[in-house]
Amino acid sequence: MAENCRSRAELVIAVDDTDCPGEGGTGRVGRMIGDRLAERFGVWGVTRHQLAVLPEINYTSRNSANVAHLLAGPADLSALAQEVSSWVAEMALEGSEPGLCIARVEALLGCELGHEAQQRFVTREEVRGEARGRDVWLGHVLEEDGGIVGAFCGACLAAGGNDGRFVQVGRIRSLCGEIAVDEVLAAGVDEVRTTSGELLREGNIIPERLRPALVCGKCVAYVERMGEGRFAGLKGRPGDE
């Protein structure tokens, strides 16, 4: 974890394993959670976090968790969990094993299990052990609890503020055509950078694939040069899928 990094949110709500082979996607569930809570608590955005893809892991598609970042949250995590669980149960597909984690960002800072889950198989017992004693609600929505691993590890990565990419932030998903850097910034992005890391202050961007990265507590849009003054948006950091 990068030093002094964290999400700017107070609370994170992570969900995993709501889909089944060939159908659905956890990203849509994460965005739904963010949309439904936005008016009540304020939502910075929703991020996607990639976990390990290994033969011993029973993942559905690409093994990623999605996390809503709440700028403020209620005191009672259990009541919020009950409400959000009902929404996830409505959207989860038959045969899925949705897990849900709701946590104070402060409670997860310093937890490295999220990063470990990007490299190796993490067990449910490990996750439950890490969650114990923290200000965390962790549970499953339907009968099976396979999704709690991805949900908890995704929450840890999101809280750390230096991993993954935004699948929803501000007005980023509504941008189209070719627009100026200033318009991208006004849509909810903190910085626009080239693949070499240069801070971009002018030029035009094609934003259709643009999904800003979560970089040390900032929403950073990376772009690739197409020609003089023209750039194409990237998904996450340079080199990400």
N, C-alpha and C positions, 0 to 999 in steps of 0.2 A: 504494500500500500504506500502510495506517495505521501511524503511527510506533509502534515497539515491539510490534507484533503478530506472533504466530507461533502455530502449533499447539502444544499441550502434548505432542504425540507426539515420539518420537525418529525414527520412520521412517514414511514414507507409501508406500502401494501403490495406484497409480492404474491404472484399466482403462477402455478406451473401445472402441466399435464391436464389440460382441459380438452384436448383433441384426441383423435384416433387416426390410424393410418389412412392417408388419402383424403381426410376431411378436417375442416376446422383449422384453428390456429389460436395459440394462447395470446398472440398480440391483440386480437380483436377483443378478447375478454379484458385484458389490461386496459385498453383504451376505454372500454365501457365503464370500468370501475372509475377511471379518472374523470370521465364525463359526468357521471352521476354524483360524484362527490365535489366537483369543482365549485358549484355555487355555494355550498355550505362551508367548505373549509379552505378553498383556494388550492389549486393544484399547479405545481410548477410544470410537470410533464410526466410522461410515461417512458421508461427506458427498457431496452431489451438487453439481456446479459447471456452470453454464450457460455455453456458449461461443457465439460469434456464429452467427446464422442468416442466411446470405447466399447468393445464387444460385450463386456460384462455389465454395461449399463442398459437398462430396459427403457430407452427413450422412444418417442413416437416418430418424430421427424428430424429436427436438428438440435434437440436438447437445449432449449433456451428458456429462461424465465423472464417474465415481464413484471415491471414494478412501477406503481404510481407513487409520485413524490408529493405528499401533502404539506403545504406551507404551515398549516396549523391542524391540530387534531383534538379529538375529545379526550377527556380524562379516562373514560371507561373503554378500554380496548375490547373487552368481551362483548359489549353491546354493539360496537361497530363491527366486530367479527361476525356476529350473528346476522347482521343486515347484509354485509358483503357476501357472506357464505350463501345466502338465499339467492343473490344475483348470479353468483358463479354456478350454482346448481341448475339454474334455469338455462344457462348457456353451454354448460359442459356437455360433451357428446357422450352417447352411450359407449361404455367400455373404457372411458377415461378414468383417471385416478387423481382428480384435482386436489392440490394442496394449497394452503393459504397461510401466509405469514404477515402479521401486522406488528410493527415494532417502532419504538422510539429510535431515531437515528443515533442518539447518544448511547443507547444501550448496545448498539452493534459495533461501534467504533473499536478498532483493534482486533476484531474477530477475523481470523485468517481463513476460516473454513470455506468461505466463498471462493477465494483464490485456489485453495487446494482442490475444490470441486471442478476447477477448470483443467486439472492435471490428472486426477485419479478418481477412482470409485469411492464415494463417500456414503456411509451407511445411515440408515434412519436412526440407529442408536447414537451415532456420533452427533447428528443434528439435534436430537432431543437433549443430549447431554450439554451441548453448547447453549441451547435455548434456556435451559433450566437456570433460574436465578437472575435472568435478564428481564427487562420490561418488554416482553415479547408474548404475543398470542400466536401459537402454532397449532395447526390442526388440518384435518382433511374434510372435504365437503360431502363426498359420497362414501360408499362402503370401504373402498381401498384407499390406502394412505401413501402410495408411491410418490405422489407429487410434493410431499412435505420437504424432501431433500432439496429439490430445485427451488422451491419457494423460499426456504430459509437461506440457502446459499445466494440466491438472487437478491434477497433483501440485504444481506451483508455487503455484496458488491455495490449495490445502489447506495447504501448508506456511506460507504467509503468514498463515493464521489469521483472515482477515477477509472471507470470501466463501463463498457457498453455504449449503446447509442440510443438516442431518443426516437421512438416511433410516433410520439406525439409531443409537441411543445408549441405553445402559442398558436400561430396560424400557418405553421410550416407545411402542413399537408395540403393547404389550399393554394400554395404558390404554383404558378405554371408559366409557360412561355419562356421569355428571356428577360430577367429583371436585374436591377442594379443592386450592388452590394448593400447600399443603404436600406433597400426594401427587405432584404433578407434579415438584416439586423433588427429592423422595426417589427418583423414577424415573430420575434422572440428568441433570437440568437445573440449570444454575448460577443462572439468573435467569429470572423471568417478567416481561415488560413489555407494556404496552398499546401500541396503534398510535401513540400520541403520545410513547412512550418512558418513560412513568411506570413506576417499579418497583412491581410488584404484590405485596402481602404477604398479602392475604386475598381470599376470593371463591371461586366455583365455576367450573370450566372444563369445557367439552365438548371432549374431546381427539381426536376421530376424525381430524381433518385436521391435527393438530398435528405439525409437523416443525420443530424448533428451528433457528435460524440460527447459523452460526459467526461470532461477532462478537468481534474482537480477542482471540482465544484462549479465548473463553468459549462455552458452549452456552446460547443465549438463546432462550427460547420467547416468541413474540409472540402476543398475543390481542386479539380485537376485542370491544368491549362489546356485549352483547345486551340488557341490562337491569340493574336494580339488583343488583349483586353477582354477575352472571352474565356469562361470557365464552366466546367460541368460539375455538378454536385456529387458528392460521394456518400456512400452509406458508412457511417462511423469514421474510424481513423483510416489513413492510407494503409492498404494491405488487408483490411477487413473484408470478409465475404459480403 
